[in-house]
Amino acid sequence: MKNRIHVLRAERRWTQAELAERLNVSRQTINALETEKYDPSLPLAFSIARLFGKTVEEVFQPDEIVPSSGGN
Amino acid sequence: MTPKLNPDLAKKRHQYQVLAAMSLYTVALLACMHFLRQDPPAPLRVVLALLPTLPVVWVMWSVIRFLGQTDELQRRVHLEALAIAAGATAFLSLTYGFLEDFAGFPHVAAWWTFVLIDIVWAATGCVLWRRYK
């Protein structure tokens, strides 16, 4: 999953530690999110989007859109 | 679930608690060994043997609380590392038990499993974190 957390944080001139505190997660987790090594849970994704005043889709984008095959 | 305490603070508090508990453990172990040398009666030996495990209960309680207070990624890494450590320790204990019983290897005390699971847990945690860096 791709995300714009790093850009949105830089726009607000927050450090990783500040963002971690606002989201109530550890700084390591912010780093893992920004480097796209970790995809957050839905509640955390919504908290991140809400904090930046965006929708989830404005912050997170899937790597590629896979058309639904209607199950296998 | 959103933790109430910041995970970085929760981690620091957990580390202080472990440090305090392990200091107490060292004192309890030294006291236990000191009194055992005086050859106390059997019931007292049981009490003395159990004495150093009390601070370990404190450590386990602190671990459980930390896992409840930390964030989802921390919890995931710690629990995955713990699962691997539990599996590895169970397998190694079984293997060494067979070597001891069937191949005459020297006896190893059961408390080594505690040391082993902690070492493997910490090492596995370090390896797993590299995925997210």
N, CA and C atoms of all chains as a GROMACS GRO file, in nm:
protein
  615
    1MET      N    1   0.085  -0.120   0.000
    1MET     CA    2   0.000   0.000   0.000
    1MET      C    3   0.088   0.126   0.000
    2LYS      N    4   0.053   0.221  -0.087
    2LYS     CA    5   0.128   0.348  -0.088
    2LYS      C    6   0.056   0.448   0.003
    3ASN      N    7   0.133   0.540   0.061
    3ASN     CA    8   0.068   0.644   0.142
    3ASN      C    9   0.144   0.776   0.133
    4ARG      N   10   0.075   0.884   0.175
    4ARG     CA   11   0.133   1.018   0.167
    4ARG      C   12   0.165   1.073   0.305
    5ILE      N   13   0.181   0.985   0.402
    5ILE     CA   14   0.202   1.030   0.540
    5ILE      C   15   0.326   1.119   0.553
    6HIS      N   16   0.435   1.078   0.488
    6HIS     CA   17   0.559   1.155   0.499
    6HIS      C   18   0.540   1.298   0.447
    7VAL      N   19   0.474   1.311   0.330
    7VAL     CA   20   0.450   1.442   0.269
    7VAL      C   21   0.358   1.526   0.359
    8LEU      N   22   0.249   1.465   0.405
    8LEU     CA   23   0.152   1.538   0.489
    8LEU      C   24   0.216   1.582   0.621
    9ARG      N   25   0.303   1.499   0.676
    9ARG     CA   26   0.372   1.535   0.800
    9ARG      C   27   0.470   1.650   0.775
   10ALA      N   28   0.543   1.642   0.661
   10ALA     CA   29   0.641   1.747   0.628
   10ALA      C   30   0.572   1.881   0.607
   11GLU      N   31   0.453   1.879   0.546
   11GLU     CA   32   0.377   2.003   0.524
   11GLU      C   33   0.344   2.072   0.657
   12ARG      N   34   0.323   1.991   0.758
   12ARG     CA   35   0.287   2.046   0.890
   12ARG      C   36   0.410   2.068   0.978
   13ARG      N   37   0.526   2.036   0.926
   13ARG     CA   38   0.654   2.049   0.999
   13ARG      C   39   0.652   1.976   1.132
   14TRP      N   40   0.591   1.859   1.132
   14TRP     CA   41   0.592   1.776   1.253
   14TRP      C   42   0.708   1.678   1.243
   15THR      N   43   0.767   1.646   1.355
   15THR     CA   44   0.868   1.539   1.357
   15THR      C   45   0.793   1.406   1.365
   16GLN      N   46   0.865   1.297   1.342
   16GLN     CA   47   0.803   1.164   1.355
   16GLN      C   48   0.752   1.143   1.497
   17ALA      N   49   0.830   1.193   1.594
   17ALA     CA   50   0.790   1.177   1.734
   17ALA      C   51   0.661   1.253   1.764
   18GLU      N   52   0.647   1.375   1.705
   18GLU     CA   53   0.524   1.453   1.727
   18GLU      C   54   0.403   1.382   1.667
   19LEU      N   55   0.421   1.332   1.546
   19LEU     CA   56   0.311   1.259   1.481
   19LEU      C   57   0.275   1.133   1.561
   20ALA      N   58   0.380   1.064   1.610
   20ALA     CA   59   0.358   0.944   1.692
   20ALA      C   60   0.273   0.978   1.814
   21GLU      N   61   0.306   1.092   1.877
   21GLU     CA   62   0.232   1.131   1.997
   21GLU      C   63   0.087   1.165   1.965
   22ARG      N   64   0.066   1.236   1.854
   22ARG     CA   65  -0.071   1.272   1.816
   22ARG      C   66  -0.156   1.149   1.784
   23LEU      N   67  -0.092   1.046   1.728
   23LEU     CA   68  -0.166   0.925   1.690
   23LEU      C   69  -0.164   0.818   1.799
   24ASN      N   70  -0.087   0.846   1.903
   24ASN     CA   71  -0.072   0.751   2.013
   24ASN      C   72  -0.014   0.617   1.965
   25VAL      N   73   0.087   0.627   1.881
   25VAL     CA   74   0.163   0.508   1.841
   25VAL      C   75   0.311   0.538   1.867
   26SER      N   76   0.397   0.436   1.851
   26SER     CA   77   0.540   0.457   1.876
   26SER      C   78   0.606   0.522   1.753
   27ARG      N   79   0.721   0.583   1.774
   27ARG     CA   80   0.793   0.647   1.664
   27ARG      C   81   0.837   0.542   1.560
   28GLN      N   82   0.872   0.424   1.609
   28GLN     CA   83   0.911   0.315   1.517
   28GLN      C   84   0.797   0.282   1.420
   29THR      N   85   0.674   0.287   1.472
   29THR     CA   86   0.557   0.256   1.389
   29THR      C   87   0.537   0.363   1.282
   30ILE      N   88   0.556   0.492   1.319
   30ILE     CA   89   0.548   0.600   1.221
   30ILE      C   90   0.650   0.576   1.110
   31ASN      N   91   0.771   0.540   1.149
   31ASN     CA   92   0.876   0.514   1.050
   31ASN      C   93   0.837   0.398   0.956
   32ALA      N   94   0.783   0.292   1.014
   32ALA     CA   95   0.742   0.175   0.934
   32ALA      C   96   0.628   0.212   0.838
   33LEU      N   97   0.538   0.304   0.883
   33LEU     CA   98   0.428   0.348   0.797
   33LEU      C   99   0.481   0.434   0.683
   34GLU      N  100   0.570   0.529   0.716
   34GLU     CA  101   0.621   0.622   0.615
   34GLU      C  102   0.704   0.552   0.509
   35THR      N  103   0.777   0.449   0.550
   35THR     CA  104   0.859   0.376   0.452
   35THR      C  105   0.777   0.267   0.382
   36GLU      N  106   0.647   0.266   0.411
   36GLU     CA  107   0.552   0.174   0.348
   36GLU      C  108   0.588   0.026   0.371
   37LYS      N  109   0.648   0.002   0.488
   37LYS     CA  110   0.682  -0.136   0.523
   37LYS      C  111   0.566  -0.200   0.600
   38TYR      N  112   0.477  -0.115   0.648
   38TYR     CA  113   0.366  -0.166   0.729
   38TYR      C  114   0.236  -0.097   0.688
   39ASP      N  115   0.133  -0.176   0.663
   39ASP     CA  116  -0.001  -0.122   0.633
   39ASP      C  117  -0.081  -0.121   0.763
   40PRO      N  118  -0.132  -0.002   0.800
   40PRO     CA  119  -0.202   0.006   0.929
   40PRO      C  120  -0.338  -0.065   0.927
   41SER      N  121  -0.391  -0.088   1.046
   41SER     CA  122  -0.527  -0.141   1.058
   41SER      C  123  -0.624  -0.033   1.010
   42LEU      N  124  -0.747  -0.070   0.982
   42LEU     CA  125  -0.848   0.029   0.940
   42LEU      C  126  -0.867   0.139   1.043
   43PRO      N  127  -0.882   0.107   1.174
   43PRO     CA  128  -0.899   0.217   1.271
   43PRO      C  129  -0.781   0.314   1.271
   44LEU      N  130  -0.659   0.264   1.260
   44LEU     CA  131  -0.542   0.354   1.259
   44LEU      C  132  -0.539   0.435   1.129
   45ALA      N  133  -0.574   0.371   1.017
   45ALA     CA  134  -0.578   0.443   0.888
   45ALA      C  135  -0.678   0.558   0.896
   46PHE      N  136  -0.794   0.536   0.956
   46PHE     CA  137  -0.894   0.642   0.970
   46PHE      C  138  -0.844   0.752   1.064
   47SER      N  139  -0.775   0.712   1.172
   47SER     CA  140  -0.721   0.812   1.266
   47SER      C  141  -0.618   0.900   1.195
   48ILE      N  142  -0.533   0.840   1.112
   48ILE     CA  143  -0.430   0.915   1.039
   48ILE      C  144  -0.498   1.013   0.942
   49ALA      N  145  -0.594   0.963   0.865
   49ALA     CA  146  -0.664   1.048   0.768
   49ALA      C  147  -0.735   1.163   0.838
   50ARG      N  148  -0.800   1.135   0.949
   50ARG     CA  149  -0.874   1.237   1.023
   50ARG      C  150  -0.780   1.344   1.078
   51LEU      N  151  -0.664   1.299   1.127
   51LEU     CA  152  -0.566   1.392   1.182
   51LEU      C  153  -0.520   1.493   1.076
   52PHE      N  154  -0.504   1.447   0.952
   52PHE     CA  155  -0.460   1.535   0.844
   52PHE      C  156  -0.577   1.603   0.773
   53GLY      N  157  -0.700   1.578   0.819
   53GLY     CA  158  -0.817   1.638   0.757
   53GLY      C  159  -0.844   1.584   0.617
   54LYS      N  160  -0.811   1.459   0.595
   54LYS     CA  161  -0.828   1.396   0.463
   54LYS      C  162  -0.916   1.273   0.476
   55THR      N  163  -0.955   1.218   0.360
   55THR     CA  164  -1.022   1.088   0.362
   55THR      C  165  -0.914   0.981   0.354
   56VAL      N  166  -0.953   0.858   0.386
   56VAL     CA  167  -0.856   0.748   0.382
   56VAL      C  168  -0.795   0.735   0.242
   57GLU      N  169  -0.881   0.751   0.138
   57GLU     CA  170  -0.833   0.738   0.000
   57GLU      C  171  -0.734   0.848  -0.038
   58GLU      N  172  -0.744   0.963   0.026
   58GLU     CA  173  -0.650   1.072  -0.004
   58GLU      C  174  -0.512   1.047   0.058
   59VAL      N  175  -0.508   0.961   0.158
   59VAL     CA  176  -0.380   0.932   0.226
   59VAL      C  177  -0.322   0.798   0.176
   60PHE      N  178  -0.407   0.700   0.158
   60PHE     CA  179  -0.361   0.565   0.121
   60PHE      C  180  -0.411   0.527  -0.018
   61GLN      N  181  -0.320   0.471  -0.097
   61GLN     CA  182  -0.358   0.417  -0.228
   61GLN      C  183  -0.303   0.276  -0.240
   62PRO      N  184  -0.384   0.184  -0.293
   62PRO     CA  185  -0.332   0.048  -0.313
   62PRO      C  186  -0.221   0.049  -0.418
   63ASP      N  187  -0.130  -0.049  -0.412
   63ASP     CA  188  -0.021  -0.056  -0.509
   63ASP      C  189  -0.074  -0.064  -0.653
   64GLU      N  190  -0.174  -0.147  -0.672
   64GLU     CA  191  -0.241  -0.152  -0.801
   64GLU      C  192  -0.385  -0.194  -0.777
   65ILE      N  193  -0.476  -0.142  -0.860
   65ILE     CA  194  -0.615  -0.178  -0.841
   65ILE      C  195  -0.638  -0.314  -0.906
   66VAL      N  196  -0.676  -0.410  -0.822
   66VAL     CA  197  -0.705  -0.544  -0.874
   66VAL      C  198  -0.854  -0.554  -0.894
   67PRO      N  199  -0.900  -0.578  -1.019
   67PRO     CA  200  -1.045  -0.587  -1.041
   67PRO      C  201  -1.104  -0.706  -0.966
   68SER      N  202  -1.222  -0.683  -0.909
   68SER     CA  203  -1.286  -0.790  -0.830
   68SER      C  204  -1.329  -0.902  -0.924
   69SER      N  205  -1.289  -1.024  -0.887
   69SER     CA  206  -1.324  -1.139  -0.970
   69SER      C  207  -1.449  -1.208  -0.920
   70GLY      N  208  -1.505  -1.154  -0.813
   70GLY     CA  209  -1.626  -1.213  -0.757
   70GLY      C  210  -1.598  -1.344  -0.685
   71GLY      N  211  -1.484  -1.351  -0.624
   71GLY     CA  212  -1.447  -1.470  -0.549
   71GLY      C  213  -1.378  -1.573  -0.639
   72ASN      N  214  -1.324  -1.678  -0.576
   72ASN     CA  215  -1.259  -1.782  -0.659
   72ASN      C  216  -1.337  -1.909  -0.641
   73MET      N  217  -0.788  -0.109   1.864
   73MET     CA  218  -0.789  -0.055   2.001
   73MET      C  219  -0.680   0.050   2.016
   74THR      N  220  -0.717   0.168   2.060
   74THR     CA  221  -0.617   0.273   2.078
   74THR      C  222  -0.567   0.271   2.222
   75PRO      N  223  -0.436   0.256   2.240
   75PRO     CA  224  -0.384   0.255   2.377
   75PRO      C  225  -0.397   0.394   2.442
   76LYS      N  226  -0.415   0.397   2.572
   76LYS     CA  227  -0.433   0.525   2.641
   76LYS      C  228  -0.299   0.594   2.661
   77LEU      N  229  -0.201   0.514   2.703
   77LEU     CA  230  -0.068   0.568   2.727
   77LEU      C  231   0.010   0.563   2.596
   78ASN      N  232   0.094   0.666   2.570
   78ASN     CA  233   0.176   0.660   2.449
   78ASN      C  234   0.267   0.537   2.453
   79PRO      N  235   0.274   0.461   2.343
   79PRO     CA  236   0.354   0.338   2.342
   79PRO      C  237   0.501   0.358   2.378
   80ASP      N  238   0.558   0.473   2.341
   80ASP     CA  239   0.698   0.497   2.376
   80ASP      C  240   0.715   0.511   2.528
   81LEU      N  241   0.617   0.576   2.593
   81LEU     CA  242   0.620   0.588   2.740
   81LEU      C  243   0.593   0.454   2.805
   82ALA      N  244   0.499   0.378   2.745
   82ALA     CA  245   0.466   0.245   2.799
   82ALA      C  246   0.590   0.155   2.795
   83LYS      N  247   0.668   0.167   2.686
   83LYS     CA  248   0.789   0.086   2.671
   83LYS      C  249   0.892   0.124   2.778
   84LYS      N  250   0.908   0.254   2.799
   84LYS     CA  251   1.004   0.302   2.899
   84LYS      C  252   0.964   0.253   3.038
   85ARG      N  253   0.834   0.264   3.068
   85ARG     CA  254   0.787   0.220   3.199
   85ARG      C  255   0.807   0.070   3.217
   86HIS      N  256   0.781  -0.004   3.110
   86HIS     CA  257   0.801  -0.150   3.113
   86HIS      C  258   0.948  -0.183   3.138
   87GLN      N  259   1.038  -0.110   3.071
   87GLN     CA  260   1.182  -0.136   3.086
   87GLN      C  261   1.227  -0.108   3.230
   88TYR      N  262   1.176   0.000   3.291
   88TYR     CA  263   1.209   0.031   3.431
   88TYR      C  264   1.159  -0.080   3.524
   89GLN      N  265   1.038  -0.127   3.496
   89GLN     CA  266   0.979  -0.232   3.580
   89GLN      C  267   1.060  -0.361   3.572
   90VAL      N  268   1.104  -0.395   3.450
   90VAL     CA  269   1.184  -0.516   3.431
   90VAL      C  270   1.317  -0.503   3.505
   91LEU      N  271   1.376  -0.383   3.495
   91LEU     CA  272   1.504  -0.358   3.562
   91LEU      C  273   1.488  -0.373   3.714
   92ALA      N  274   1.381  -0.313   3.768
   92ALA     CA  275   1.355  -0.322   3.912
   92ALA      C  276   1.328  -0.466   3.953
   93ALA      N  277   1.245  -0.536   3.874
   93ALA     CA  278   1.209  -0.675   3.906
   93ALA      C  279   1.332  -0.766   3.901
   94MET      N  280   1.418  -0.744   3.801
   94MET     CA  281   1.536  -0.830   3.790
   94MET      C  282   1.638  -0.800   3.899
   95SER      N  283   1.643  -0.676   3.949
   95SER     CA  284   1.729  -0.645   4.063
   95SER      C  285   1.679  -0.720   4.186
   96LEU      N  286   1.546  -0.716   4.204
   96LEU     CA  287   1.484  -0.787   4.315
   96LEU      C  288   1.507  -0.937   4.303
   97TYR      N  289   1.502  -0.986   4.180
   97TYR     CA  290   1.526  -1.128   4.151
   97TYR      C  291   1.667  -1.168   4.195
   98THR      N  292   1.764  -1.084   4.162
   98THR     CA  293   1.904  -1.111   4.199
   98THR      C  294   1.918  -1.119   4.351
   99VAL      N  295   1.856  -1.023   4.420
   99VAL     CA  296   1.861  -1.022   4.566
   99VAL      C  297   1.794  -1.148   4.622
  100ALA      N  298   1.677  -1.182   4.568
  100ALA     CA  299   1.603  -1.300   4.615
  100ALA      C  300   1.682  -1.429   4.593
  101LEU      N  301   1.748  -1.435   4.476
  101LEU     CA  302   1.827  -1.554   4.444
  101LEU      C  303   1.946  -1.568   4.538
  102LEU      N  304   2.014  -1.457   4.567
  102LEU     CA  305   2.129  -1.459   4.658
  102LEU      C  306   2.084  -1.498   4.799
  103ALA      N  307   1.969  -1.440   4.843
  103ALA     CA  308   1.915  -1.472   4.975
  103ALA      C  309   1.878  -1.620   4.982
  104CYS      N  310   1.815  -1.669   4.879
  104CYS     CA  311   1.773  -1.810   4.871
  104CYS      C  312   1.895  -1.902   4.884
  105MET      N  313   2.001  -1.870   4.808
  105MET     CA  314   2.121  -1.954   4.811
  105MET      C  315   2.190  -1.949   4.948
  106HIS      N  316   2.188  -1.830   5.008
  106HIS     CA  317   2.248  -1.811   5.140
  106HIS      C  318   2.180  -1.898   5.246
  107PHE      N  319   2.045  -1.893   5.247
  107PHE     CA  320   1.970  -1.969   5.349
  107PHE      C  321   1.971  -2.120   5.322
  108LEU      N  322   1.979  -2.158   5.194
  108LEU     CA  323   1.982  -2.302   5.161
  108LEU      C  324   2.112  -2.366   5.212
  109ARG      N  325   2.217  -2.286   5.220
  109ARG     CA  326   2.346  -2.337   5.268
  109ARG      C  327   2.338  -2.378   5.416
  110GLN      N  328   2.240  -2.322   5.488
  110GLN     CA  329   2.224  -2.353   5.630
  110GLN      C  330   2.136  -2.477   5.652
  111ASP      N  331   2.105  -2.546   5.541
  111ASP     CA  332   2.030  -2.671   5.544
  111ASP      C  333   1.898  -2.663   5.623
  112PRO      N  334   1.805  -2.579   5.574
  112PRO     CA  335   1.676  -2.566   5.644
  112PRO      C  336   1.587  -2.689   5.621
  113PRO      N  337   1.479  -2.706   5.701
  113PRO     CA  338   1.387  -2.820   5.682
  113PRO      C  339   1.314  -2.810   5.547
  114ALA      N  340   1.263  -2.926   5.502
  114ALA     CA  341   1.202  -2.938   5.368
  114ALA      C  342   1.097  -2.830   5.333
  115PRO      N  343   0.996  -2.804   5.424
  115PRO     CA  344   0.896  -2.704   5.384
  115PRO      C  345   0.958  -2.566   5.357
  116LEU      N  346   1.058  -2.533   5.438
  116LEU     CA  347   1.124  -2.404   5.421
  116LEU      C  348   1.205  -2.399   5.290
  117ARG      N  349   1.257  -2.514   5.251
  117ARG     CA  350   1.333  -2.522   5.125
  117ARG      C  351   1.241  -2.491   5.006
  118VAL      N  352   1.116  -2.538   5.018
  118VAL     CA  353   1.018  -2.511   4.910
  118VAL      C  354   0.991  -2.361   4.901
  119VAL      N  355   0.970  -2.299   5.017
  119VAL     CA  356   0.945  -2.154   5.021
  119VAL      C  357   1.063  -2.079   4.961
  120LEU      N  358   1.184  -2.120   5.002
  120LEU     CA  359   1.305  -2.053   4.952
  120LEU      C  360   1.321  -2.073   4.801
  121ALA      N  361   1.287  -2.193   4.754
  121ALA     CA  362   1.300  -2.221   4.611
  121ALA      C  363   1.203  -2.135   4.529
  122LEU      N  364   1.086  -2.106   4.588
  122LEU     CA  365   0.985  -2.029   4.515
  122LEU      C  366   1.008  -1.878   4.524
  123LEU      N  367   1.088  -1.836   4.621
  123LEU     CA  368   1.111  -1.693   4.645
  123LEU      C  369   1.157  -1.615   4.520
  124PRO      N  370   1.258  -1.664   4.447
  124PRO     CA  371   1.304  -1.586   4.330
  124PRO      C  372   1.203  -1.582   4.214
  125THR      N  373   1.099  -1.668   4.218
  125THR     CA  374   1.002  -1.666   4.108
  125THR      C  375   0.903  -1.550   4.123
  126LEU      N  376   0.893  -1.493   4.245
  126LEU     CA  377   0.798  -1.382   4.265
  126LEU      C  378   0.830  -1.260   4.178
  127PRO      N  379   0.959  -1.215   4.175
  127PRO     CA  380   0.989  -1.103   4.085
  127PRO      C  381   0.966  -1.137   3.937
  128VAL      N  382   0.977  -1.265   3.903
  128VAL     CA  383   0.952  -1.307   3.764
  128VAL      C  384   0.803  -1.290   3.730
  129VAL      N  385   0.716  -1.313   3.830
  129VAL     CA  386   0.573  -1.288   3.809
  129VAL      C  387   0.551  -1.140   3.778
  130TRP      N  388   0.625  -1.054   3.848
  130TRP     CA  389   0.618  -0.909   3.825
  130TRP      C  390   0.658  -0.877   3.680
  131VAL      N  391   0.766  -0.942   3.631
  131VAL     CA  392   0.812  -0.921   3.492
  131VAL      C  393   0.702  -0.964   3.394
  132MET      N  394   0.642  -1.080   3.418
  132MET     CA  395   0.540  -1.130   3.326
  132MET      C  396   0.417  -1.039   3.325
  133TRP      N  397   0.381  -0.989   3.443
  133TRP     CA  398   0.268  -0.896   3.453
  133TRP      C  399   0.299  -0.768   3.374
  134SER      N  400   0.424  -0.721   3.385
  134SER     CA  401   0.465  -0.600   3.314
  134SER      C  402   0.462  -0.622   3.162
  135VAL      N  403   0.503  -0.741   3.118
  135VAL     CA  404   0.500  -0.774   2.975
  135VAL      C  405   0.356  -0.771   2.923
  136ILE      N  406   0.266  -0.835   3.000
  136ILE     CA  407   0.125  -0.841   2.957
  136ILE      C  408   0.066  -0.700   2.949
  137ARG      N  409   0.098  -0.619   3.050
  137ARG     CA  410   0.046  -0.482   3.050
  137ARG      C  411   0.102  -0.401   2.934
  138PHE      N  412   0.233  -0.418   2.909
  138PHE     CA  413   0.297  -0.346   2.797
  138PHE      C  414   0.234  -0.385   2.665
  139LEU      N  415   0.208  -0.515   2.645
  139LEU     CA  416   0.148  -0.561   2.520
  139LEU      C  417   0.008  -0.503   2.501
  140GLY      N  418  -0.062  -0.479   2.612
  140GLY     CA  419  -0.194  -0.419   2.604
  140GLY      C  420  -0.190  -0.270   2.577
  141GLN      N  421  -0.080  -0.204   2.616
  141GLN     CA  422  -0.072  -0.058   2.605
  141GLN      C  423  -0.002  -0.012   2.478
  142THR      N  424   0.074  -0.102   2.415
  142THR     CA  425   0.153  -0.057   2.301
  142THR      C  426   0.067  -0.055   2.174
  143ASP      N  427   0.126  -0.007   2.063
  143ASP     CA  428   0.045   0.004   1.941
  143ASP      C  429   0.042  -0.128   1.863
  144GLU      N  430  -0.037  -0.128   1.758
  144GLU     CA  431  -0.065  -0.254   1.685
  144GLU      C  432   0.060  -0.316   1.622
  145LEU      N  433   0.153  -0.234   1.571
  145LEU     CA  434   0.272  -0.292   1.507
  145LEU      C  435   0.366  -0.352   1.612
  146GLN      N  436   0.385  -0.278   1.722
  146GLN     CA  437   0.471  -0.328   1.830
  146GLN      C  438   0.417  -0.461   1.882
  147ARG      N  439   0.283  -0.462   1.904
  147ARG     CA  440   0.219  -0.583   1.957
  147ARG      C  441   0.239  -0.700   1.860
  148ARG      N  442   0.222  -0.671   1.732
  148ARG     CA  443   0.237  -0.775   1.630
  148ARG      C  444   0.378  -0.833   1.630
  149VAL      N  445   0.480  -0.746   1.633
  149VAL     CA  446   0.619  -0.792   1.630
  149VAL      C  447   0.652  -0.872   1.756
  150HIS      N  448   0.613  -0.816   1.874
  150HIS     CA  449   0.643  -0.885   2.000
  150HIS      C  450   0.575  -1.022   2.008
  151LEU      N  451   0.446  -1.027   1.966
  151LEU     CA  452   0.374  -1.153   1.976
  151LEU      C  453   0.425  -1.255   1.876
  152GLU      N  454   0.465  -1.209   1.757
  152GLU     CA  455   0.520  -1.301   1.658
  152GLU      C  456   0.653  -1.358   1.708
  153ALA      N  457   0.735  -1.268   1.764
  153ALA     CA  458   0.865  -1.312   1.819
  153ALA      C  459   0.844  -1.410   1.934
  154LEU      N  460   0.743  -1.382   2.018
  154LEU     CA  461   0.713  -1.472   2.131
  154LEU      C  462   0.666  -1.608   2.083
  155ALA      N  463   0.583  -1.608   1.979
  155ALA     CA  464   0.534  -1.736   1.924
  155ALA      C  465   0.650  -1.818   1.870
  156ILE      N  466   0.740  -1.754   1.798
  156ILE     CA  467   0.856  -1.825   1.742
  156ILE      C  468   0.944  -1.876   1.856
  157ALA      N  469   0.965  -1.790   1.959
  157ALA     CA  470   1.049  -1.828   2.073
  157ALA      C  471   0.988  -1.946   2.148
  158ALA      N  472   0.855  -1.946   2.164
  158ALA     CA  473   0.788  -2.056   2.234
  158ALA      C  474   0.805  -2.186   2.157
  159GLY      N  475   0.786  -2.179   2.026
  159GLY     CA  476   0.802  -2.298   1.942
  159GLY      C  477   0.945  -2.350   1.944
  160ALA      N  478   1.041  -2.259   1.929
  160ALA     CA  479   1.182  -2.299   1.927
  160ALA      C  480   1.224  -2.359   2.061
  161THR      N  481   1.177  -2.297   2.170
  161THR     CA  482   1.212  -2.347   2.304
  161THR      C  483   1.151  -2.485   2.329
  162ALA      N  484   1.026  -2.502   2.288
  162ALA     CA  485   0.960  -2.632   2.306
  162ALA      C  486   1.037  -2.739   2.229
  163PHE      N  487   1.074  -2.707   2.104
  163PHE     CA  488   1.145  -2.803   2.020
  163PHE      C  489   1.283  -2.836   2.078
  164LEU      N  490   1.357  -2.732   2.120
  164LEU     CA  491   1.491  -2.754   2.174
  164LEU      C  492   1.487  -2.832   2.305
  165SER      N  493   1.385  -2.803   2.390
  165SER     CA  494   1.371  -2.875   2.516
  165SER      C  495   1.344  -3.023   2.491
  166LEU      N  496   1.256  -3.050   2.394
  166LEU     CA  497   1.222  -3.187   2.357
  166LEU      C  498   1.347  -3.260   2.306
  167THR      N  499   1.418  -3.193   2.215
  167THR     CA  500   1.537  -3.252   2.154
  167THR      C  501   1.642  -3.284   2.261
  168TYR      N  502   1.666  -3.185   2.349
  168TYR     CA  503   1.769  -3.209   2.451
  168TYR      C  504   1.724  -3.316   2.551
  169GLY      N  505   1.594  -3.320   2.580
  169GLY     CA  506   1.538  -3.423   2.669
  169GLY      C  507   1.568  -3.563   2.616
  170PHE      N  508   1.551  -3.579   2.484
  170PHE     CA  509   1.581  -3.709   2.422
  170PHE      C  510   1.730  -3.740   2.429
  171LEU      N  511   1.812  -3.638   2.402
  171LEU     CA  512   1.957  -3.658   2.406
  171LEU      C  513   2.001  -3.699   2.547
  172GLU      N  514   1.934  -3.634   2.647
  172GLU     CA  515   1.966  -3.662   2.786
  172GLU      C  516   1.927  -3.807   2.821
  173ASP      N  517   1.802  -3.844   2.786
  173ASP     CA  518   1.750  -3.976   2.825
  173ASP      C  519   1.811  -4.090   2.745
  174PHE      N  520   1.830  -4.070   2.616
  174PHE     CA  521   1.869  -4.182   2.529
  174PHE      C  522   2.016  -4.182   2.490
  175ALA      N  523   2.083  -4.067   2.501
  175ALA     CA  524   2.221  -4.063   2.453
  175ALA      C  525   2.319  -4.024   2.563
  176GLY      N  526   2.268  -4.016   2.687
  176GLY     CA  527   2.356  -3.992   2.801
  176GLY      C  528   2.415  -3.853   2.812
  177PHE      N  529   2.348  -3.754   2.748
  177PHE     CA  530   2.396  -3.616   2.761
  177PHE      C  531   2.378  -3.569   2.905
  178PRO      N  532   2.462  -3.474   2.954
  178PRO     CA  533   2.450  -3.430   3.093
  178PRO      C  534   2.314  -3.364   3.123
  179HIS      N  535   2.270  -3.377   3.247
  179HIS     CA  536   2.140  -3.321   3.286
  179HIS      C  537   2.144  -3.168   3.287
  180VAL      N  538   2.039  -3.108   3.235
  180VAL     CA  539   2.026  -2.962   3.237
  180VAL      C  540   1.899  -2.929   3.315
  181ALA      N  541   1.909  -2.835   3.410
  181ALA     CA  542   1.794  -2.799   3.494
  181ALA      C  543   1.682  -2.736   3.411
  182ALA      N  544   1.558  -2.758   3.456
  182ALA     CA  545   1.440  -2.711   3.382
  182ALA      C  546   1.434  -2.559   3.369
  183TRP      N  547   1.493  -2.487   3.467
  183TRP     CA  548   1.484  -2.341   3.459
  183TRP      C  549   1.558  -2.281   3.340
  184TRP      N  550   1.643  -2.362   3.274
  184TRP     CA  551   1.710  -2.311   3.154
  184TRP      C  552   1.611  -2.279   3.042
  185THR      N  553   1.493  -2.343   3.042
  185THR     CA  554   1.393  -2.314   2.938
  185THR      C  555   1.350  -2.168   2.946
  186PHE      N  556   1.343  -2.115   3.068
  186PHE     CA  557   1.305  -1.974   3.086
  186PHE      C  558   1.410  -1.881   3.025
  187VAL      N  559   1.536  -1.914   3.052
  187VAL     CA  560   1.647  -1.835   2.997
  187VAL      C  561   1.645  -1.844   2.844
  188LEU      N  562   1.624  -1.966   2.794
  188LEU     CA  563   1.625  -1.990   2.649
  188LEU      C  564   1.514  -1.912   2.579
  189ILE      N  565   1.392  -1.920   2.633
  189ILE     CA  566   1.280  -1.853   2.566
  189ILE      C  567   1.301  -1.701   2.564
  190ASP      N  568   1.360  -1.646   2.670
  190ASP     CA  569   1.387  -1.503   2.674
  190ASP      C  570   1.491  -1.462   2.570
  191ILE      N  571   1.597  -1.542   2.560
  191ILE     CA  572   1.704  -1.510   2.464
  191ILE      C  573   1.649  -1.518   2.320
  192VAL      N  574   1.576  -1.626   2.291
  192VAL     CA  575   1.523  -1.642   2.155
  192VAL      C  576   1.420  -1.534   2.125
  193TRP      N  577   1.338  -1.498   2.224
  193TRP     CA  578   1.237  -1.393   2.207
  193TRP      C  579   1.305  -1.260   2.170
  194ALA      N  580   1.407  -1.223   2.246
  194ALA     CA  581   1.477  -1.096   2.220
  194ALA      C  582   1.546  -1.098   2.083
  195ALA      N  583   1.614  -1.208   2.052
  195ALA     CA  584   1.686  -1.216   1.925
  195ALA      C  585   1.588  -1.213   1.807
  196THR      N  586   1.478  -1.288   1.819
  196THR     CA  587   1.379  -1.292   1.711
  196THR      C  588   1.315  -1.154   1.692
  197GLY      N  589   1.289  -1.084   1.802
  197GLY     CA  590   1.233  -0.949   1.795
  197GLY      C  591   1.324  -0.857   1.714
  198CYS      N  592   1.454  -0.864   1.740
  198CYS     CA  593   1.551  -0.780   1.666
  198CYS      C  594   1.548  -0.813   1.517
  199VAL      N  595   1.541  -0.942   1.484
  199VAL     CA  596   1.540  -0.984   1.344
  199VAL      C  597   1.410  -0.936   1.277
  200LEU      N  598   1.297  -0.953   1.345
  200LEU     CA  599   1.168  -0.916   1.286
  200LEU      C  600   1.157  -0.765   1.262
  201TRP      N  601   1.218  -0.686   1.351
  201TRP     CA  602   1.210  -0.539   1.334
  201TRP      C  603   1.279  -0.493   1.208
  202ARG      N  604   1.377  -0.572   1.161
  202ARG     CA  605   1.451  -0.532   1.040
  202ARG      C  606   1.359  -0.526   0.918
  203ARG      N  607   1.248  -0.604   0.922
  203ARG     CA  608   1.148  -0.600   0.815
  203ARG      C  609   1.086  -0.460   0.800
  204TYR      N  610   1.076  -0.390   0.912
  204TYR     CA  611   1.001  -0.264   0.912
  204TYR      C  612   1.090  -0.141   0.911
  205LYS      N  613   1.220  -0.161   0.885
  205LYS     CA  614   1.312  -0.046   0.885
  205LYS      C  615   1.353  -0.008   0.744
   0.00000   0.00000   0.00000
